[in-house]
Amino acid sequence: MLTAQGMISSKQLSLIMLSLIEASTFTAVFVSQYTKQDTWVVLISGFIIVLFLLFMYVSLCSKFPGKTIIEIHAKIYGNLLVNLISLLYIFYFWFIIPANFRFLADFFSTYLSQNSDIIPFIIPAAILCIYAVRKGAEVISRVSSILSILTVMLSIIITALIAKDIHISNLLPPLQLNLGQFVQGTNIMVAIPLGEIIVFMIFFPHLNDQTKLRKSAFTGLILSFIFFLFVLVRNTLVLGNVSSLQVQPAYQVSSLINVGEVITRVEVTTAVFLLFNLLMKICFFLYATVISIAQCFKLRSYKPLVFPVTAISAVLSITMFKSPLDQLYIASDIYPIYALLFIVILPITSFILASIKKSSKTAS
């Protein structure tokens, strides 16, 4: 039996959800290449869908208090199906780890080191993630909570400093999306930045007051949406349609700041926050992966798994994409379809089956 690995407060749960979305705002480029200045539209539609999905995630956890998504599946499905579904979720959580290692390394090797090798960026990142995850959910939550607040403060300061370059006309003309662009953009929003909150079904059992689960989870998602919308609209107001051509619009916005030749090079600070936000996102999914493996195979501790899973992820991150453009194609055209199985289809199926079983027990 896997032992508990620390508890988190209701405020920390809301803030770690915010922290995940803060890291994922940097993936908005996967959407904006199709939706351009109307990316905020698909963000709103994606948020509405994920609100419904979060209701199901929380309801599932409420039906099985103290259980992770892996343990919930064991209660709903038969022995054969539960092993298959658990392995699928382990792969889903795990795939996001090397993908984000590569995203981080490509950004820093391209923008800060003039196309240097990516390996020197991946190895230190992997070591930091190993250290954090071995400390447990409580430590991860404390660090990410502080980081999420600092990231919000930095975004507000950057917006104030760049206010002179904001042009409302950059949002015009509005609502230029056709149906195909709207559906694809919404799908990407649900699959990558917003729908990844399903990872917190591994963290929900750590909440010290389960009666506050619903309120904390929805507060976290709403705060995340507000932050994402704020950053997205700001980047568009400053960069216009050019923001859809930038790998990191927030970084580009920061690079434009020049207050009296005194406050400059703010993009370096943005890059540092990008680094730590992505590290926290990797920690969330690394923790979810090793906990899922430990529960699936009924191990006493997840800690022996942390190093090998991270090492394999680091090696795979070097070879899994031929180039940043290859990652952009997979993330925007292939991955959103694949991710729907884990974010939408399986949770809905589990929710329906759990509700039927509960109704049957009540009737009997």
C-alpha positions in Angstrom: 0.0 0.0 0.0 1.3 3.4 -1.0 1.7 5.7 2.0 0.5 9.3 1.9 2.9 12.0 0.9 1.9 15.1 2.7 -1.2 17.3 2.8 -2.1 20.5 1.0 -4.5 23.3 2.0 -7.5 24.5 0.0 -5.7 27.7 -0.9 -2.7 25.8 -2.1 -4.9 23.6 -4.3 -6.3 26.7 -6.0 -2.8 28.2 -6.4 -1.2 25.0 -7.9 -4.0 24.9 -10.5 -3.1 28.5 -11.3 0.5 27.6 -11.5 -0.1 24.8 -14.0 -2.1 27.2 -16.3 0.6 29.9 -15.9 3.1 27.4 -17.4 0.6 26.4 -20.1 0.0 30.0 -21.2 3.3 29.7 -23.1 1.7 27.0 -25.3 -0.9 29.5 -26.6 1.1 29.6 -29.8 -0.2 26.2 -30.7 -3.7 27.8 -30.9 -2.9 31.4 -32.1 -1.3 30.1 -35.4 -4.9 29.3 -36.4 -7.0 31.8 -34.5 -4.7 34.9 -34.5 -6.3 37.9 -32.8 -9.4 35.8 -31.9 -7.6 33.4 -29.7 -9.5 34.9 -26.7 -12.7 33.5 -28.2 -11.6 29.9 -28.2 -10.1 30.4 -24.7 -13.6 31.3 -23.5 -15.3 28.4 -25.3 -12.6 26.0 -24.0 -13.0 27.3 -20.5 -16.8 26.7 -20.5 -16.1 23.1 -21.6 -13.5 22.5 -19.0 -15.8 23.9 -16.3 -18.1 21.0 -17.1 -15.2 18.6 -17.1 -13.9 19.8 -13.8 -17.4 19.3 -12.3 -17.1 15.6 -13.4 -13.6 15.3 -12.0 -14.6 16.7 -8.6 -17.8 14.6 -8.6 -15.9 11.4 -9.2 -13.5 12.2 -6.4 -16.4 13.1 -4.1 -18.0 9.7 -4.9 -14.6 8.0 -3.9 -13.1 10.3 -1.3 -9.4 10.0 -0.7 -8.9 8.1 -4.0 -6.8 9.1 -7.0 -7.9 8.7 -10.5 -6.1 5.3 -10.7 -7.8 4.0 -7.5 -11.2 5.3 -8.7 -10.8 3.2 -11.9 -10.1 0.2 -9.8 -13.5 0.7 -8.1 -15.4 1.2 -11.4 -14.0 -1.2 -13.9 -13.2 -4.9 -13.9 -9.7 -6.3 -13.4 -8.8 -6.4 -17.1 -10.1 -3.0 -18.0 -8.7 -1.3 -14.9 -5.1 -2.4 -15.8 -5.5 -1.2 -19.4 -7.0 2.2 -18.5 -4.4 2.7 -15.7 -1.5 2.0 -18.1 -3.1 4.4 -20.7 -3.2 7.2 -18.0 0.3 6.5 -16.9 1.5 6.9 -20.5 -0.6 10.1 -20.9 0.9 11.7 -17.7 4.4 10.5 -18.7 4.3 11.8 -22.3 3.8 15.4 -21.1 7.1 15.2 -19.2 9.6 14.8 -22.1 7.4 17.1 -24.3 7.9 19.9 -21.7 11.5 19.2 -21.2 12.0 19.6 -24.9 9.8 22.8 -25.0 11.9 24.3 -22.3 15.2 23.3 -23.8 14.3 24.5 -27.3 13.3 27.9 -26.0 16.4 28.5 -24.0 18.8 27.1 -26.6 17.2 29.2 -29.3 16.5 32.6 -27.6 19.2 32.8 -24.9 22.1 30.8 -26.2 22.0 31.3 -30.0 21.0 27.7 -31.1 23.2 25.9 -28.7 22.8 22.2 -27.8 19.7 21.4 -25.8 21.2 18.8 -23.5 22.8 21.3 -21.1 19.4 22.7 -20.4 17.6 19.3 -20.0 20.0 17.7 -17.5 19.8 20.5 -14.8 16.0 20.7 -15.2 15.7 16.9 -14.7 17.9 17.0 -11.5 15.7 19.8 -10.0 12.5 17.9 -10.8 13.9 14.7 -9.3 14.7 16.6 -6.1 11.3 18.3 -5.9 9.2 15.2 -6.6 11.0 13.1 -4.1 10.1 15.7 -1.5 6.4 15.0 -2.1 3.2 16.8 -2.9 3.3 19.1 0.0 6.7 20.6 -1.0 5.7 20.8 -4.6 2.5 22.7 -3.6 4.3 25.2 -1.4 6.8 26.1 -4.0 4.3 26.3 -6.9 1.9 28.4 -4.7 4.5 31.0 -4.1 5.6 31.0 -7.7 2.0 31.4 -9.0 1.6 34.6 -6.9 4.9 36.0 -8.1 4.1 35.2 -11.7 0.8 37.2 -11.4 2.7 40.1 -9.9 5.3 40.0 -12.7 2.6 40.0 -15.4 0.9 43.0 -13.9 4.2 44.9 -13.7 5.1 44.1 -17.3 1.6 45.2 -18.4 2.1 48.5 -16.6 5.5 49.1 -18.2 4.3 48.2 -21.7 1.1 50.2 -21.5 2.2 52.8 -24.0 2.5 50.1 -26.7 -1.0 48.8 -26.2 -3.3 49.4 -29.2 -7.0 48.4 -29.1 -6.9 48.3 -32.9 -4.8 45.1 -32.7 -7.9 43.2 -31.6 -9.7 44.3 -34.8 -11.4 42.9 -36.8 -13.0 40.7 -34.2 -14.7 37.3 -34.6 -13.1 36.4 -37.9 -13.0 32.7 -37.2 -14.7 30.2 -39.5 -16.3 27.1 -37.9 -13.2 24.9 -38.6 -10.8 27.3 -36.9 -13.2 27.7 -34.0 -13.5 23.9 -33.4 -9.8 23.3 -33.8 -8.8 26.2 -31.6 -11.3 25.1 -28.9 -10.1 21.5 -29.1 -6.4 22.6 -28.6 -7.4 24.9 -25.7 -9.3 22.0 -24.0 -6.5 19.4 -24.7 -3.4 21.4 -23.7 -3.6 24.5 -21.6 -6.9 23.9 -19.7 -7.7 20.2 -19.8 -4.4 19.2 -18.3 -6.0 20.0 -14.9 -7.0 16.4 -14.9 -3.5 15.8 -13.4 -4.9 17.2 -10.1 -7.0 14.1 -9.7 -3.8 12.7 -8.3 -3.5 15.7 -5.9 -7.1 15.9 -4.8 -6.7 13.2 -2.1 -3.9 15.3 -0.5 -6.4 18.1 0.4 -6.6 18.4 4.1 -10.3 19.3 4.1 -12.2 17.3 1.5 -15.3 19.4 2.1 -13.6 22.3 0.4 -12.5 20.3 -2.7 -15.2 21.7 -5.1 -14.8 25.3 -4.0 -11.0 25.2 -4.2 -10.9 23.4 -7.6 -13.4 25.8 -9.2 -11.6 28.8 -7.7 -8.3 27.6 -9.1 -9.8 27.1 -12.6 -11.5 30.5 -12.6 -8.4 32.3 -11.4 -6.4 30.5 -14.1 -8.9 31.5 -16.8 -8.7 35.2 -15.7 -4.9 35.1 -15.7 -4.7 33.4 -19.1 -7.3 35.8 -20.7 -5.4 38.8 -19.3 -2.0 37.6 -20.7 -3.5 36.6 -24.0 -5.3 39.9 -24.6 -2.3 41.9 -23.4 0.0 40.1 -25.9 -2.4 40.7 -28.7 -2.9 44.3 -27.8 0.8 44.9 -27.9 1.9 42.6 -30.8 -1.2 42.3 -32.9 -1.3 39.5 -35.4 2.4 39.2 -35.1 1.8 37.4 -31.8 0.7 34.4 -33.7 4.1 34.2 -35.3 6.1 34.4 -32.1 7.1 31.2 -30.3 6.9 33.1 -27.0 4.7 36.2 -27.3 5.1 37.0 -23.5 8.9 37.0 -24.0 8.6 39.2 -27.0 6.3 41.7 -25.1 8.9 41.9 -22.3 11.7 42.6 -24.7 9.9 45.7 -25.9 10.0 47.4 -22.5 12.3 50.3 -22.3 11.6 52.9 -19.6 14.1 55.8 -20.0 16.9 53.5 -21.0 16.9 52.4 -17.3 14.4 49.5 -17.1 15.3 47.2 -20.0 16.1 43.6 -20.6 12.9 42.6 -18.7 12.7 39.6 -21.0 15.4 37.9 -18.9 13.1 37.9 -15.9 10.3 36.6 -18.0 12.6 33.8 -19.2 13.4 32.9 -15.6 9.8 32.7 -14.7 9.1 30.6 -17.8 11.8 28.2 -16.6 10.4 27.8 -13.1 6.8 27.6 -14.2 7.6 24.8 -16.7 9.7 23.0 -14.1 6.7 23.0 -11.7 4.4 21.7 -14.5 6.9 18.9 -15.2 6.9 18.2 -11.4 3.1 17.9 -11.4 3.1 15.3 -14.2 6.2 13.5 -12.9 4.5 13.1 -9.5 1.3 11.9 -11.2 3.2 9.4 -13.3 5.2 7.8 -10.5 2.2 7.8 -8.1 0.1 6.1 -10.8 2.8 3.5 -11.5 3.1 2.8 -7.8 -0.6 2.4 -7.3 -1.1 0.4 -10.4 1.6 -2.1 -9.3 0.8 -1.8 -5.6 4.2 -0.5 -4.5 4.9 0.7 -1.0 6.7 3.9 -2.2 6.9 5.9 -5.4 10.4 7.4 -4.7 12.5 4.6 -6.3 10.6 5.4 -9.5 11.4 9.1 -9.7 15.0 8.8 -11.0 14.4 6.2 -13.8 11.2 7.8 -15.0 12.9 11.3 -15.2 16.0 9.8 -16.8 14.0 8.1 -19.5 12.0 11.3 -20.1 15.1 13.4 -20.4 16.6 11.0 -23.0 13.4 10.8 -24.9 13.0 14.6 -25.0 16.2 14.8 -27.0 14.9 12.5 -29.7 11.1 12.7 -29.7 10.9 15.8 -32.0 13.1 16.6 -35.0 12.7 20.4 -34.5 10.5 22.9 -32.7 8.4 23.0 -35.8 7.8 19.3 -35.6 6.7 19.7 -32.0 4.4 22.6 -33.0 2.8 20.3 -35.7 2.2 17.4 -33.3 1.0 19.6 -30.5 -1.6 21.5 -32.7 -2.7 18.8 -35.1 -2.2 15.3 -33.5 -2.0 15.5 -29.7 -5.3 17.4 -29.2 -7.2 14.4 -30.7 -5.3 11.9 -28.7 -5.7 13.8 -25.4 -9.5 13.9 -25.6 -9.6 10.2 -24.7 -8.1 11.0 -21.3 -9.6 14.4 -20.6 -13.1 13.9 -22.0 -14.1 10.4 -23.1 -12.8 8.2 -20.2 -13.8 10.7 -17.4 -17.3 10.9 -18.8 -17.5 7.2 -19.1 -16.3 6.7 -15.5 -18.7 9.4 -14.2 -21.7 7.7 -15.9 -20.7 4.2 -14.7 -20.0 5.5 -11.1 -23.4 7.2 -11.1 -25.2 4.0 -12.3 -23.4 1.9 -9.7 -24.3 4.4 -6.9 -28.0 4.4 -8.1 -28.1 0.6 -8.1 -26.7 0.4 -4.6 -29.2 3.0 -3.4 -32.1 1.2 -5.0 -31.1 -2.1 -3.5 
